[in-house]
Amino acid sequence: MSAAKIELVLGVIEKGMGALPHSHPGIEQVCYLLEGSALAEVGGQARELGPGDCCFFPAGERHTFTVTSDTPARLLVIYSPPYGETPANTIKG
C-alpha cells in the first residue's frame, strides 16, 4: 500500500552531488538531513545544513541542494503530493 498524499524517499548523496536548479510545480518538498552536510538554496537564500536540520522547498520555487561533507549525506526527502522520485533520481551532478 502507498500513501495518496505524501511520499518519503531515503537518499544517499556523495560530496559535490545533489540537485541542480529546478522546481516542482504543484509539489512541496522537505529534506531532513540524517548524516553529513549540505547547502540548500531557495528563493535566493542559502543555508548550510547538518544532521537534524531540514529545509522546505515551496511548490514551484526554484531550488538547489548540494552535499558539502566529505562523507555521503543521508537524508529523508518528503514530497506532497507524491512526486514519483527514486533515490537514483535524487543523485545528480
N, C-alpha and C positions, 0 to 999 in steps of 0.2 A: 504494500500500500504506500502511496506517496501523498504528501500534503498538496492541497489545491492552491494555497496562497503564499507559501514560503518554501524556499529551497536553501539547503545548507551543504556547503562543499568544504572539505578539508584540503587545503593547498599546501604544497611544499615547493618553495621557490628558491633558486640559487642566487648568490650575490650578483648584483647588477641586472638581474632579470625582473620581470614584473609585467605590468600592463602599460602599453603606450597610451598617449592621449586618446580617449574615446568617451562615449556616453551610452547610456541605456535608456532610450525613450520609454517612458511609462513604467520603469523598473527602479525601485530603490535598492541600494546596496550598502551593506555594513561589512567591514573587515575587522576581525578581532584577532590580534597577534598573540600567538601562544609562545613562540620562541623566535629569537633573532631580532633584527631591527629593520625598519623600512621607512621610506619617505613617501608620504601621501600628499597629493596636491589636488585641491578642488576649489573652484571659484577664485583662482589667483592666490590662494593661501596654501602654504606648505607646512607640514608638521612631521617631525621625526617621531616614530612610534617604536615602543619597546614592548616586551611581554606584558600582557594585561591591558594594553591600550587598544582602542578601537577608533575607527573613523567611519563617517557616514557620507555617502555619495547620493545626493538627491536625484530623483528621476530626471533624466535629460541633461544633467550637469556634466560638462566635460571634466575628466579627472585622470590622474596617473597614479601608479603605485610601483615603487622601485625598492627592492631589497638592498640594504646597505651593510648588513652584517657579513662577516667572513664565513659564517656557517649558514646553511639554508634556513630560511624563515618558514615556520609552520603557522598557518593561520586558518581561521574559520571565515568563510565568505558566505554571507547570507543575502539572498535576493527575495524581494517581494514585489510583484508576484514572481513565480519561478521563471528563471532565465533559460534553463536547459544547459547550464555550464557543466564542463567536465574539468578535472584537475589539469589535463593536458592543455585545455584552452586558456587556463589562467597563467601558464608559464610562457611568457613571450619576451623577446629581447628587443 
